[in-house]
Amino acid sequence: MRNNPTYIVFHHSELASPHSIKDVKAGMKLPGIVTNVTKFGAFVDIGAHQDGLVHISEIADKFVKEPADVVKVNQKVQVTVLNIDLDRSRIALSMKKEKRQKEERRASRDKPTRKPSSNRPARGSSVWDALKTLDL
């Protein structure tokens, strides 16, 4: 009987952690370790010689009042890179589920804009001007 080779395919982000902030790309899913927890979020070491910040609004799919109630220092977490600011050496991370992130981005992008009513008087016009437009 022959030995059939088995191939395992890994995504590039699963093979190794990034070595510098320049190796980090938005959308990457990376393992990390929580290094500090603050009132506004948690800092996570993703191996890029620069900890990333998971803002309190990105820690969980539900409302989080205290980040320390959800994550602890030295906890292993899975994060998604949201944004990289090379000028300020900042990495924005999220611990939310991907489906939830897409829904929130779509909701903020597709917010309906209020259309002015066509029979509404323009701002600054007098009541008299508004009455003249009515068919009485």
C-alpha positions in Angstrom: 0.0 0.0 0.0 1.3 3.4 -1.0 1.6 6.4 1.3 -0.7 9.1 -0.1 0.5 12.5 0.9 -2.0 14.7 2.8 -2.0 18.4 2.0 -3.0 21.0 4.5 -3.7 24.5 3.2 -3.2 27.4 5.5 -4.1 31.0 5.0 -1.0 33.3 5.2 -2.2 34.8 8.5 -2.4 31.3 10.1 1.2 30.5 9.3 3.0 33.2 11.3 2.4 36.4 13.1 3.3 39.6 11.3 6.9 40.7 12.2 6.2 44.5 11.9 3.3 46.9 11.6 4.0 47.0 7.8 3.2 43.3 7.5 -0.3 43.9 9.0 -3.2 44.3 6.5 -6.8 45.2 7.1 -9.0 42.1 7.2 -6.3 39.7 8.6 -7.5 37.3 11.2 -4.8 36.8 13.8 -4.3 35.1 17.2 -3.2 37.4 19.9 -2.7 37.8 23.7 -4.3 40.5 25.8 -1.5 42.6 27.3 -3.6 45.3 29.0 -7.2 46.1 29.8 -8.4 49.7 30.1 -11.8 51.4 30.5 -11.9 52.1 26.7 -10.8 48.6 25.5 -8.0 46.0 25.5 -4.5 46.0 24.0 -3.6 42.8 22.2 -0.1 41.6 21.1 -0.4 40.2 17.6 3.4 39.8 17.1 3.9 43.0 15.1 6.1 44.8 17.8 3.1 47.1 18.3 0.1 46.1 20.3 -3.3 46.7 18.7 -6.3 48.2 20.4 -9.6 46.5 20.5 -12.0 49.3 21.3 -14.7 48.6 23.9 -17.3 48.7 21.0 -15.4 45.9 19.2 -14.9 43.5 22.1 -18.1 41.6 21.8 -21.3 41.4 19.8 -23.3 42.6 22.8 -23.0 45.8 24.8 -19.9 45.9 27.1 -19.9 48.2 30.0 -16.5 47.1 31.5 -13.9 45.5 29.2 -12.4 43.7 32.3 -15.6 41.7 32.6 -15.0 40.2 29.1 -11.3 39.9 28.7 -8.3 39.3 31.0 -4.6 40.0 30.7 -2.7 37.0 29.1 -6.0 35.7 27.6 -5.6 34.2 24.1 -8.0 35.9 21.6 -8.8 35.8 17.9 -8.9 39.3 16.4 -9.5 40.9 13.0 -7.5 43.9 11.8 -9.8 46.8 11.1 -7.4 49.6 10.3 -3.7 50.4 10.3 -2.3 53.9 10.8 1.3 53.7 9.9 1.9 57.4 10.6 0.8 57.0 14.2 1.8 53.4 14.6 -1.7 52.3 15.6 -3.5 49.1 14.8 -7.3 48.9 15.3 -8.6 45.4 16.0 -12.0 43.7 16.5 -13.0 40.6 18.4 -16.6 40.7 17.0 -17.8 37.9 14.7 -17.3 38.7 11.0 -21.0 38.6 10.1 -21.8 41.2 12.8 -19.0 43.5 11.5 -20.3 43.4 8.0 -23.8 44.1 9.2 -22.7 47.2 11.1 -20.6 48.5 8.3 -23.5 48.0 5.9 -25.9 49.7 8.3 -23.7 52.7 8.7 -23.1 53.0 5.0 -26.8 52.5 4.0 -28.4 54.9 6.6 -31.4 56.6 4.9 -31.0 60.3 4.4 -33.9 62.5 5.2 -35.5 64.0 2.1 -37.2 67.3 2.5 -40.9 67.3 1.8 -41.7 68.9 -1.5 -44.8 70.8 -0.1 -42.8 72.0 2.9 -41.9 75.7 3.0 -38.2 76.5 2.8 -36.4 77.4 6.0 -36.5 81.1 6.9 -39.7 81.7 4.9 -42.6 83.3 6.8 -45.9 81.8 7.7 -47.5 84.2 5.1 -45.3 82.7 2.3 -46.3 79.2 3.5 -50.0 80.1 3.4 -49.7 81.5 -0.1 -48.5 78.1 -1.4 -51.7 76.4 -0.1 -54.7 76.0 -2.5 -57.5 77.4 -0.3 
